[in-house]
Amino acid sequence: MVTREYRTAKQVIGPLVLLDGVEGVTYGELTDIKLPDGKMRRGRVLEVNGDKALVQVFEGTSGIAPETITVKFLGKGIELGVSHDMLGRVFDGFGRPIDDGPAIIPEKWLNINGNPMNPYARDYPNEFIQTGVSTIDLLNTLVRGQKLPIFSGSGLPHARLAAQIARQAKVLKTGERFAVIFAAMGITFEEAEFFIADFRRTGAIERAVLFMNLADDPPIERIAVPRMALTAAEFLAYEKGMHVLVILIDLTNYCEALREISAARKEVPGRRGYPGYLYTDLSTIYERAGRIKGKGGSITQIPVLTMPEDDKTHPIPDLTGYITEGQIIISRPLHTQGIYPPVDVLPSLSRLKDKGIGAGKTREDHADLMNQLYAAYARGKNAKELAIVLGESALSEADILFVKFSDAFEDKFVRQGEDENRSIEESLALGWDLLAMLPRNELKRVRDQWLEKYYPKK
């Protein structure tokens, strides 16, 4: 029988331990590292080459001398014990309860890397999810099974918006069971307290599972957090038949941890020092969203990431945009104007919105109203820019009306309270009220039958 314990550590490099003469070790396998004083540290195999294994120590390698430690290979990867009782609980990045509640008695243990989803088994996302935020529900509709990231920047209120969506999101069908998995990576203690307190204050924690990884926690834990969250989501969705919304914040901190581990392994860096496999790694997270034919549940993802220097071409938002179905972009100028949530409607996009709206899902006039609001707002913004260059005297009467419309659109439609939960009917009514500012003959993107039915009579 091959021994699974080794005292053959040869070198300690940063958070890594190099072992020699090992057999039967696999990538991702967990290890227990016993120190001379009897204390234990947990590690994970990052690389295997012949009889050599590279192990990352979760708690760090300070105080470790290679010749004094015993490394035991456990023959399994990182697993999460899952149960319906996880709802209403708060966990750390390794799935351990941190809310002073009792330990979870698992119904089963699942590897956090999940099982690959057969593309043929995927069902097309086509059902509306109401977030209560008008700029998302009406203009960039979230569809059940979709991946719709939020692109933000440092200092912008993406955390407040994420918490608001987590509180308010629901499917409109009666009797449908809905859950929120909220996973935070590399956040400060104050941010963690804000999220936990907000969930408890509003009662949203009753249907939520929270995973919290703080900025001073090990980078390897940060890598595990989104996979822990998605493993819990897959259990609730595909085995308990629930509709699960997974909010991941902040993917930028996740990618920084990935870069740190890659540098420790002395891998050849890619763009801006991130590993060349960043795209593949992100896809293993994002592609775990979706619906499966024959299963009642679904997983919808809202990853949140901060763009360094508000740069959309940075590798993290750039690669995310290739994998996901659209993006919600947070605007710094709107935030400076005091507008919350400062969603920049024009560059934001939900590629699946047409599949989740219309009669029987939202309302028959939704698509036409969405197109007209977008076109009118874009024309007003363009007229504003023209006035800056040529002066207001260069604007036609119609242009001036569109400028007034764009200001009112930002003030009344984009702006809403942090605790204001607008139904899709309220958002649609608000949109029609704003269109009443414009002459009927300018509304060229709405069919006459909807104008007759919904255009406010003056």
C-alpha positions in Angstrom: 0.0 0.0 0.0 1.3 3.4 -1.0 1.8 5.7 2.0 0.0 9.0 1.8 2.1 10.9 4.4 5.5 12.4 3.4 8.3 14.1 5.2 10.0 15.1 1.9 9.4 18.8 1.7 12.4 20.3 0.0 11.7 24.0 -0.3 9.3 26.8 0.9 8.7 29.6 -1.6 6.3 32.3 -0.4 3.0 30.4 0.3 4.2 27.3 -1.5 5.8 24.1 -0.3 7.7 21.8 -2.8 7.6 18.1 -2.0 9.7 15.3 -3.6 9.2 11.6 -4.0 5.3 11.6 -3.9 3.1 9.0 -5.6 -0.6 9.1 -6.8 -1.0 12.8 -6.0 -3.6 14.7 -8.1 -4.2 18.3 -9.0 -6.5 20.1 -6.5 -6.1 17.5 -3.8 -6.3 18.7 -0.2 -3.4 18.2 2.3 -3.0 18.4 6.0 0.4 19.9 7.0 1.5 18.9 10.5 4.0 21.3 12.2 6.5 20.2 14.9 4.3 21.6 17.7 1.4 19.5 16.6 -0.6 22.3 14.9 -2.2 21.6 11.6 -2.4 23.7 8.5 -4.5 23.0 5.4 -3.1 23.1 1.8 -4.0 22.3 -1.7 -2.0 20.7 -4.6 -1.4 23.4 -7.2 0.9 21.4 -9.5 2.1 17.8 -10.0 5.2 17.0 -12.1 6.4 13.4 -12.0 7.1 12.6 -8.3 7.1 16.3 -7.3 4.1 18.2 -5.9 3.7 21.9 -5.3 1.3 22.6 -2.4 -0.2 26.0 -1.4 -0.7 26.4 2.3 -3.9 28.2 3.1 -2.7 29.9 6.3 0.7 30.8 4.8 4.1 29.3 5.4 5.5 31.6 8.1 7.4 29.6 10.7 7.6 26.5 8.5 10.9 24.7 8.0 10.7 22.1 5.2 12.5 19.4 7.0 10.3 19.5 10.1 6.8 19.1 8.6 4.7 16.1 7.7 2.4 16.4 4.7 -0.6 14.1 4.5 -2.5 13.9 1.1 -6.3 13.5 1.7 -7.3 12.0 -1.7 -10.1 14.5 -2.3 -10.5 18.1 -3.4 -12.2 21.0 -1.5 -15.8 19.9 -0.7 -18.8 21.7 0.7 -21.4 20.1 2.9 -24.8 21.2 1.5 -28.2 21.2 3.0 -31.5 23.1 2.8 -30.6 24.5 6.2 -27.9 26.7 4.7 -30.6 29.3 4.0 -30.4 32.1 6.5 -26.8 31.4 7.4 -23.5 33.2 7.0 -20.3 31.3 6.1 -16.6 32.0 5.5 -14.8 31.3 2.3 -14.4 27.6 3.1 -18.0 27.1 4.0 -17.6 27.2 7.8 -20.4 29.0 9.7 -19.4 32.4 11.1 -22.8 33.6 12.4 -22.6 31.9 15.9 -25.3 29.4 14.7 -25.1 25.6 14.9 -23.0 23.5 12.5 -24.8 22.5 9.3 -25.6 18.8 9.1 -24.9 18.1 5.4 -27.4 16.2 3.2 -24.4 15.4 1.0 -20.8 16.6 0.3 -20.1 18.1 -3.1 -16.8 19.0 -4.8 -16.8 22.8 -5.2 -15.6 22.5 -8.9 -19.0 21.1 -9.8 -19.9 18.8 -12.6 -19.7 20.0 -16.2 -23.1 20.9 -17.7 -23.9 19.1 -20.9 -24.6 21.9 -23.5 -27.4 19.8 -25.0 -29.1 19.6 -21.6 -29.2 23.4 -21.3 -32.5 25.1 -21.5 -32.8 28.6 -23.1 -33.2 31.5 -20.6 -36.6 33.1 -21.3 -38.3 34.1 -18.0 -38.3 37.5 -16.5 -36.7 38.2 -13.1 -37.9 41.4 -11.4 -35.1 43.3 -9.5 -37.2 46.3 -8.6 -34.7 48.6 -10.3 -36.3 50.3 -13.3 -33.1 50.7 -15.4 -32.6 46.9 -15.2 -36.2 45.7 -15.4 -37.4 47.9 -18.2 -34.2 48.6 -20.2 -31.7 45.8 -19.5 -34.0 43.0 -18.4 -32.6 40.1 -16.3 -33.7 36.7 -17.5 -33.8 33.5 -15.4 -30.6 31.5 -16.2 -28.7 34.6 -17.5 -25.2 35.9 -16.5 -25.5 39.7 -16.3 -22.4 41.4 -14.7 -22.3 44.9 -13.2 -19.2 46.9 -14.3 -18.4 49.5 -11.7 -15.4 51.5 -10.4 -13.7 52.3 -7.1 -15.9 54.5 -4.9 -19.1 53.9 -6.8 -22.2 52.4 -5.0 -22.1 49.0 -6.6 -22.3 47.3 -3.1 -25.5 49.2 -2.3 -27.0 48.3 -5.6 -26.0 44.6 -5.2 -27.6 44.5 -1.8 -30.7 46.2 -3.1 -31.1 43.6 -5.9 -30.5 40.8 -3.5 -33.3 42.1 -1.3 -35.8 42.8 -4.0 -35.3 40.2 -6.7 -38.1 37.7 -7.4 -39.8 35.7 -10.1 -43.3 36.9 -10.9 -44.9 33.4 -11.0 -46.7 32.6 -7.8 -45.6 29.7 -5.8 -42.0 29.7 -7.2 -39.3 29.3 -4.6 -36.6 31.9 -4.8 -33.2 32.0 -3.1 -30.2 34.4 -3.1 -26.6 33.2 -2.8 -24.4 36.2 -1.9 -20.6 35.7 -2.1 -18.2 38.5 -1.2 -14.5 38.2 -2.0 -11.7 40.4 -0.6 -14.0 42.9 1.0 -13.3 45.0 4.2 -14.7 44.2 7.6 -17.0 47.3 7.3 -18.4 46.1 4.0 -19.0 42.6 5.4 -20.9 44.1 8.3 -22.9 46.3 6.0 -24.1 43.3 3.9 -24.9 41.1 6.9 -26.7 43.9 8.7 -28.7 44.9 5.6 -29.8 41.3 4.9 -30.9 41.0 8.6 -32.6 44.4 8.7 -34.8 43.7 5.7 -35.5 40.0 6.5 -33.9 39.0 3.2 -31.5 36.7 5.0 -34.3 34.2 5.5 -34.0 33.2 1.8 -30.3 33.9 1.4 -26.9 32.1 1.9 -23.9 34.4 2.5 -20.3 33.6 2.0 -17.9 36.2 3.3 -14.1 36.4 2.5 -12.3 39.4 4.0 -9.3 41.2 2.6 -6.9 39.7 5.1 -8.1 36.1 4.5 -5.8 33.8 2.4 -5.8 34.3 -1.4 -6.6 30.6 -1.9 -9.8 31.1 0.1 -10.7 33.9 -2.3 -10.3 31.5 -5.2 -12.7 29.0 -3.4 -15.5 31.5 -2.5 -17.3 31.7 -5.9 -17.1 28.0 -6.3 -18.5 27.4 -2.8 -21.4 29.8 -3.6 -22.1 28.1 -7.0 -22.0 24.6 -5.4 -24.6 25.7 -2.9 -26.6 27.2 -5.7 -26.5 24.0 -7.8 -27.7 22.0 -4.9 -30.7 24.4 -4.2 -31.5 24.8 -7.9 -31.2 21.3 -9.3 -32.0 19.2 -6.3 -34.4 21.4 -4.4 -36.1 23.0 -7.4 -35.4 26.6 -6.4 -34.7 29.6 -8.6 -31.3 30.9 -7.3 -29.8 34.3 -7.9 -26.0 34.3 -7.3 -24.4 37.7 -6.6 -20.6 37.6 -6.7 -18.7 40.7 -5.5 -16.0 41.7 -6.2 -14.6 39.6 -9.1 -11.6 42.0 -9.4 -10.4 40.8 -6.0 -10.8 37.2 -7.1 -8.6 37.9 -10.2 -6.0 39.7 -8.1 -5.7 36.6 -5.9 -5.4 34.4 -9.0 -2.6 36.7 -10.2 -0.9 36.4 -6.8 -1.0 32.6 -6.9 0.2 32.6 -10.5 3.2 34.8 -9.6 4.1 32.5 -6.7 4.1 29.5 -9.1 6.5 31.5 -11.4 4.1 31.2 -14.4 4.6 33.3 -17.5 2.3 36.3 -17.0 -0.2 37.5 -19.6 -1.9 40.9 -20.0 -1.1 43.2 -17.0 0.5 40.3 -15.1 -2.7 38.2 -15.0 -2.2 34.5 -15.9 -2.8 33.5 -19.5 -5.6 31.2 -18.4 -7.7 34.0 -16.9 -10.4 33.7 -19.6 -10.7 29.9 -19.0 -10.7 30.4 -15.2 -13.5 33.0 -15.3 -15.5 30.8 -17.7 -15.5 28.0 -15.1 -17.4 30.4 -12.8 -19.7 32.1 -15.2 -20.7 29.0 -17.2 -22.2 27.4 -14.1 -25.3 29.6 -14.5 -28.2 28.4 -16.5 -31.2 26.1 -16.7 -31.3 22.4 -17.3 -34.0 20.7 -19.3 -36.3 18.7 -17.1 -35.2 20.5 -13.9 -37.5 23.1 -12.2 -34.7 25.2 -10.7 -32.3 27.6 -12.3 -29.1 29.6 -11.5 -28.9 33.3 -12.5 -25.7 35.2 -12.0 -24.9 38.9 -11.3 -21.1 39.1 -10.9 -19.9 42.6 -9.8 -16.5 43.8 -10.7 -14.7 47.2 -10.2 -12.8 48.3 -13.3 -9.4 49.6 -12.4 -9.3 53.3 -13.4 -12.8 52.8 -14.9 -11.2 51.1 -17.9 -13.5 48.9 -19.8 -10.6 47.5 -21.8 -8.9 46.1 -18.6 -8.5 42.3 -18.9 -11.1 41.5 -16.2 -14.1 43.4 -17.7 -12.9 42.7 -21.2 -12.8 38.9 -20.8 -16.0 39.0 -18.7 -17.8 40.7 -21.5 -16.9 37.9 -23.9 -18.3 35.2 -21.6 -21.5 36.8 -20.2 -24.7 38.0 -21.8 -24.3 41.8 -21.5 -23.3 44.2 -18.8 -24.8 46.9 -16.5 -22.4 49.8 -16.3 -22.2 52.2 -13.3 -21.6 55.8 -14.3 -19.2 58.0 -12.4 -20.7 61.3 -13.9 -24.3 60.2 -12.8 -22.9 59.4 -9.3 -21.3 62.8 -9.1 -24.7 64.3 -9.9 -26.1 62.5 -6.8 -28.2 60.1 -8.8 -28.7 56.6 -7.3 -28.4 54.0 -8.8 -26.1 55.6 -11.3 -26.7 53.1 -14.1 -25.4 54.3 -17.5 -28.2 53.2 -19.7 -26.6 53.8 -23.1 -23.6 51.4 -22.9 -25.4 48.9 -20.7 -26.9 45.9 -22.4 -28.8 42.7 -21.7 -28.4 40.4 -24.7 -31.3 38.2 -23.6 -33.8 40.9 -22.7 -36.0 40.2 -25.8 -36.5 36.6 -24.5 -37.8 37.6 -21.1 -40.3 40.4 -22.0 -43.6 40.8 -23.7 -47.2 39.5 -23.3 -47.5 36.9 -20.6 -44.0 37.7 -19.2 -44.0 41.5 -18.5 -46.4 43.4 -20.7 -47.2 43.6 -24.4 -45.8 47.2 -24.9 -42.5 46.5 -23.1 -40.3 46.1 -26.1 -41.6 49.2 -28.0 -41.5 51.4 -24.9 -37.9 50.2 -24.1 -36.7 51.1 -27.6 -38.4 54.5 -27.6 -37.1 55.5 -24.2 -33.6 54.4 -25.2 -33.8 56.3 -28.6 -35.2 59.5 -27.0 -32.6 59.5 -24.2 -29.8 59.0 -26.7 -31.1 61.8 -28.9 -31.3 64.1 -25.9 -27.7 63.3 -24.8 -26.5 64.0 -28.3 -28.3 67.3 -28.5 -26.7 68.3 -25.2 -23.3 67.6 -26.5 -24.1 69.6 -29.7 -25.2 72.5 -27.5 -21.9 72.5 -25.7 -20.0 72.8 -29.0 -22.3 75.1 -31.0 -24.5 76.8 -28.3 -28.1 76.3 -27.5 -29.2 78.5 -30.4 -28.1 75.8 -32.8 -30.8 73.4 -31.4 -34.2 73.0 -32.9 -37.3 73.1 -30.9 -37.5 69.3 -31.0 -33.9 69.0 -29.8 -34.6 71.2 -26.8 -37.6 69.0 -25.9 -35.3 65.9 -26.1 -32.7 67.6 -23.9 -35.5 68.3 -21.3 -36.6 64.7 -21.7 -33.1 63.3 -21.0 -32.8 65.4 -17.8 -36.2 64.2 -16.6 -35.3 60.7 -17.5 -32.2 60.7 -15.3 -34.0 62.5 -12.5 -37.2 60.5 -12.4 -36.5 57.1 -14.1 -32.9 56.4 -13.4 -33.0 57.9 -9.9 -34.8 55.8 -7.3 -34.6 55.2 -3.6 -32.3 52.6 -2.1 -35.4 51.0 -0.5 -37.7 51.7 -3.4 -38.9 48.4 -5.0 -40.6 49.3 -8.2 -42.8 46.7 -9.9 -42.5 46.2 -13.6 -45.9 47.9 -14.0 -44.7 50.9 -12.1 -41.6 51.2 -14.3 -43.7 50.9 -17.4 -46.1 53.6 -16.2 -43.2 55.9 -15.4 -41.8 55.4 -18.8 -45.0 56.3 -20.5 -45.4 59.4 -18.3 -41.9 60.6 -19.4 -42.8 60.0 -23.1 -45.8 62.3 -22.6 -43.2 65.2 -22.6 -42.6 64.5 -26.3 -45.0 65.1 -29.2 -46.7 62.0 -30.3 -45.4 62.3 -33.9 -41.8 62.0 -32.5 -42.6 58.5 -31.0 -41.6 56.5 -34.1 -40.5 53.3 -32.4 -43.9 52.6 -30.7 -46.7 50.9 -32.6 -49.9 52.9 -33.0 -51.9 50.3 -31.1 -49.7 50.8 -28.0 -49.8 54.6 -28.4 -53.6 54.4 -28.4 -53.7 52.2 -25.4 -50.9 53.6 -23.1 -49.9 57.1 -24.3 -51.2 59.5 -21.6 -54.1 61.6 -22.8 -53.4 65.3 -22.2 
